[in-house]
Amino acid sequence: MTSVASGWTETEVSIRLRRGAGGTVRVDGTLCTAPLWVRWDGATLWLVGSGASPVGEDHIQVRVDVGPDVTLSVRSVAATVVYAARGAGTRWQTELTVADGANVDWRPEPVIVTGRARHDAMTTVHASASATVTLDEVLVLGRAGEAPGSLRATLDVRVDDTRTLLTSVDTSIPGWAGPAGVDGATVVANRLHLGGGGTIVGTHSLDRRAALMQPAPGCRLAVATARNVADARRSLDDLLRV
């Protein structure tokens, strides 16, 4: 569903995946709503941007509800570029619900925060204790030679309705770019892993820009900062290979 008023767009994409007779996964919901299209190929849910968004005061909501024993990957075909903001700025809310025995591997391309952006991103995960979830978030702070605009990116994780993790990157905090923050890095990357099936490569990385945390049993979060996306992803792999 998309509504447009006074130059801003509000888009809601809601998708439900359930395993039907014979083991086939059935997808119901909104698959084509500008500026975001979704394609299901039987194994992977592809996110496809159909226009320059988010921009201005765009508000995009993506809800994915994964039923019992469903296995899927979520990918995007290109990076998401956050363009110049107006008014209250842009928002992108993602809500992922994962039922008993389901397995979700959510790894889209990076989000690039341009110089005039003012962006609020919220990712909420509701998972069953018997589910397995891997979720990557890669943030690029500005294009080449460009300082980033304003960003607040929050990850809220709840397992069996109990909050397990709440973390954020917020450029409004004094010193966020200094030695106690990203220390000049232009990429910040997280990898969340819930449930079984992951291998901890080490309790820490040899790279001081990366760390592995276990805020609760069955919940691990690898965090890395780097000068480029490839190095950030390599650090995540070095810490937590799934």
C-alpha positions as CSV (number, residue, x, y, z in Angstrom):
1,M,0.0,0.0,0.0
2,T,1.4,3.4,-1.0
3,S,-0.1,6.8,-0.2
4,V,1.3,10.2,-1.4
5,A,0.6,13.6,0.1
6,S,2.4,16.9,0.1
7,G,5.5,15.5,-1.5
8,W,6.1,12.6,0.8
9,T,5.4,8.9,0.3
10,E,4.2,6.3,2.9
11,T,4.7,2.7,1.7
12,E,3.8,-0.4,3.6
13,V,4.9,-3.9,2.3
14,S,3.5,-6.8,4.3
15,I,4.4,-10.4,3.4
16,R,3.5,-13.7,4.9
17,L,5.3,-17.0,4.1
18,R,3.7,-20.4,5.1
19,R,4.6,-24.0,4.2
20,G,1.7,-25.6,2.4
21,A,0.8,-29.1,1.3
22,G,3.7,-31.0,-0.2
23,G,6.2,-28.7,1.4
24,T,5.8,-25.8,-1.0
25,V,6.2,-22.3,0.6
26,R,3.3,-20.0,-0.2
27,V,3.8,-16.3,-0.2
28,D,0.9,-13.9,0.5
29,G,0.7,-10.2,0.8
30,T,1.9,-7.0,-1.0
31,L,4.7,-7.8,-3.5
32,C,4.6,-4.8,-5.8
33,T,4.2,-1.4,-4.2
34,A,6.4,1.5,-5.5
35,P,9.1,2.3,-4.6
36,L,9.7,-1.3,-3.3
37,W,9.0,-4.5,-5.2
38,V,9.5,-8.0,-3.8
39,R,10.1,-11.1,-5.8
40,W,10.0,-14.7,-4.4
41,D,11.8,-17.3,-6.4
42,G,11.0,-20.3,-4.2
43,A,14.1,-19.9,-2.0
44,T,15.0,-16.2,-1.8
45,L,12.9,-13.1,-1.2
46,W,14.4,-10.4,-3.4
47,L,13.9,-6.7,-2.5
48,V,14.0,-4.5,-5.6
49,G,13.9,-0.7,-5.4
50,S,11.8,0.8,-8.2
51,G,12.8,4.5,-7.7
52,A,14.9,7.0,-5.9
53,S,13.8,6.4,-2.3
54,P,13.9,7.1,0.6
55,V,14.0,10.8,-0.1
56,G,12.3,13.8,1.4
57,E,9.9,12.6,4.0
58,D,9.4,9.0,2.7
59,H,8.3,6.5,5.3
60,I,8.7,2.8,4.3
61,Q,7.5,-0.1,6.4
62,V,8.5,-3.7,5.6
63,R,6.9,-6.5,7.5
64,V,7.9,-10.1,6.9
65,D,6.1,-12.9,8.8
66,V,7.8,-16.3,8.4
67,G,5.8,-19.3,9.4
68,P,6.8,-22.6,11.2
69,D,9.6,-24.6,9.5
70,V,10.0,-22.2,6.6
71,T,13.5,-21.7,5.3
72,L,14.4,-18.6,3.2
73,S,17.0,-16.1,2.3
74,V,16.4,-12.4,1.9
75,R,18.5,-10.4,-0.5
76,S,18.4,-7.1,-2.3
77,V,19.5,-6.5,-5.9
78,A,21.3,-3.2,-5.2
79,A,22.3,-0.9,-2.3
80,T,19.7,1.4,-0.8
81,V,20.7,5.0,-1.1
82,V,19.2,7.5,1.4
83,Y,18.8,10.8,-0.4
84,A,18.2,14.4,0.8
85,A,15.6,14.8,3.5
86,R,12.9,17.4,4.0
87,G,10.8,18.2,7.0
88,A,10.8,15.3,9.5
89,G,13.2,13.3,7.3
90,T,13.0,9.7,6.0
91,R,12.2,6.5,7.9
92,W,12.6,2.9,7.2
93,Q,11.0,0.4,9.5
94,T,11.6,-3.4,9.1
95,E,9.7,-5.9,11.2
96,L,10.7,-9.6,10.9
97,T,8.7,-12.3,12.7
98,V,10.1,-15.8,12.7
99,A,8.1,-18.8,14.0
100,D,9.1,-22.2,15.5
101,G,11.6,-24.1,13.5
102,A,12.0,-21.4,10.8
103,N,15.4,-20.4,9.4
104,V,15.9,-16.9,7.9
105,D,19.1,-15.6,6.4
106,W,18.6,-11.8,5.9
107,R,21.5,-10.2,4.1
108,P,20.6,-7.2,1.9
109,E,23.1,-4.9,0.1
110,P,24.4,-1.9,2.1
111,V,22.5,1.3,3.1
112,I,24.3,4.4,1.9
113,V,23.7,7.6,3.9
114,T,24.3,10.6,1.7
115,G,25.4,14.0,2.9
116,R,21.9,15.7,3.0
117,A,20.1,12.6,4.5
118,R,18.3,12.7,7.8
119,H,17.3,9.1,8.3
120,D,15.8,6.9,11.0
121,A,16.0,3.2,10.5
122,M,14.4,0.7,12.9
123,T,14.8,-3.1,12.5
124,T,12.7,-5.2,14.9
125,V,13.1,-9.0,15.1
126,H,10.5,-11.2,16.9
127,A,11.8,-14.7,16.9
128,S,10.8,-18.0,18.5
129,A,13.4,-19.6,20.7
130,S,13.5,-22.5,18.3
131,A,14.0,-20.3,15.2
132,T,17.4,-19.6,13.5
133,V,18.0,-16.1,12.3
134,T,21.1,-14.5,10.6
135,L,20.7,-10.8,9.9
136,D,23.3,-8.4,8.4
137,E,23.1,-4.6,8.5
138,V,25.8,-2.7,6.6
139,L,25.8,1.1,6.8
140,V,28.0,3.2,4.5
141,L,28.5,6.7,6.0
142,G,28.5,8.9,3.0
143,R,29.5,8.4,-0.7
144,A,33.1,8.8,-1.8
145,G,34.5,12.1,-0.5
146,E,31.2,13.0,1.2
147,A,30.4,13.3,4.9
148,P,27.3,11.5,5.9
149,G,24.0,13.1,6.9
150,S,22.2,12.4,10.1
151,L,21.5,8.7,10.9
152,R,19.9,6.8,13.7
153,A,19.8,3.0,13.0
154,T,18.3,0.8,15.8
155,L,18.2,-3.0,16.1
156,D,15.6,-4.4,18.6
157,V,15.6,-8.2,19.1
158,R,13.0,-10.1,21.0
159,V,13.0,-13.9,21.6
160,D,9.7,-15.4,22.8
161,D,8.5,-11.8,23.6
162,T,11.5,-11.1,25.8
163,R,13.8,-8.3,24.7
164,T,17.3,-9.8,24.1
165,L,19.2,-7.0,22.4
166,L,18.7,-3.3,21.8
167,T,21.5,-1.4,20.0
168,S,21.9,1.6,17.7
169,V,24.2,3.8,15.6
170,D,23.3,7.4,16.2
171,T,25.3,10.3,14.6
172,S,23.6,12.8,16.9
173,I,25.7,11.5,19.9
174,P,28.7,13.8,20.5
175,G,32.0,12.1,19.6
176,W,30.3,9.4,17.5
177,A,33.0,9.7,14.8
178,G,35.9,9.9,17.2
179,P,38.1,7.3,18.9
180,A,35.2,6.2,21.2
181,G,33.0,5.8,18.1
182,V,33.7,4.8,14.6
183,D,37.1,6.4,14.7
184,G,37.0,7.7,11.2
185,A,35.6,4.5,9.6
186,T,33.1,4.9,6.8
187,V,31.3,1.6,7.1
188,V,29.6,0.1,10.2
189,A,28.4,-3.5,9.9
190,N,26.4,-5.8,12.3
191,R,25.7,-9.5,12.0
192,L,23.1,-10.9,14.4
193,H,22.8,-14.6,14.8
194,L,20.0,-16.3,16.8
195,G,19.7,-20.0,17.5
196,G,21.8,-22.9,16.3
197,G,23.9,-23.5,13.2
198,G,26.5,-20.8,13.7
199,T,30.2,-21.2,14.3
200,I,32.0,-18.8,16.6
201,V,35.4,-18.4,15.0
202,G,36.8,-16.5,18.0
203,T,35.7,-14.5,21.0
204,H,37.4,-11.5,19.5
205,S,39.0,-10.3,16.3
206,L,42.6,-9.6,15.7
207,D,41.3,-6.4,14.2
208,R,40.6,-3.8,16.9
209,R,37.8,-2.5,14.8
210,A,35.7,-5.6,15.3
211,A,34.1,-7.4,18.3
212,L,31.8,-10.3,19.1
213,M,29.2,-10.0,21.8
214,Q,26.8,-12.5,23.4
215,P,24.1,-10.5,25.1
216,A,22.0,-13.6,25.9
217,P,22.3,-17.4,25.5
218,G,21.6,-18.2,21.8
219,C,22.1,-14.6,20.7
220,R,25.4,-13.3,19.2
221,L,26.2,-10.0,17.6
222,A,29.3,-9.3,15.6
223,V,30.2,-5.6,15.0
224,A,32.8,-4.2,12.7
225,T,33.9,-0.8,11.4
226,A,36.0,-0.4,8.3
227,R,37.1,1.8,5.4
228,N,35.1,-0.2,2.9
229,V,32.3,-2.8,2.7
230,A,34.5,-5.7,1.7
231,D,36.7,-5.3,4.8
232,A,33.7,-4.9,7.1
233,R,32.1,-8.1,5.8
234,R,35.5,-10.0,6.0
235,S,35.7,-9.0,9.7
236,L,32.1,-10.3,10.3
237,D,33.1,-13.6,8.7
238,D,36.2,-13.8,10.8
239,L,34.2,-13.4,14.0
240,L,31.0,-15.3,13.2
241,R,30.7,-17.6,10.2
242,V,27.2,-18.9,9.6
